[in-house]
Amino acid sequence: MLEEVIVLTFKKLTLSMMIAILSAGLLVGCGSDEESPEEPATEDSTEQPAETEEEEQE
């Protein structure tokens, strides 16, 4: 009887820890904004040479 209680307790503890680790991993992964600062920088850099080419043609 005591062994069954211990086994069930460890199963619940293991399942709870797995869910907590997966949840934390998902939250950390969704919160990262590594691409956001790069996108405006690439758009600005592509627009600037286009403007300078137009000025050179005049």
HELIX and SHEET records of a PDB file:
HELIX    1   1 LEU A    2  GLY A   31  1                                  30    
HELIX    2   2 GLU A   38  GLN A   57  1                                  20    
END                                                                             
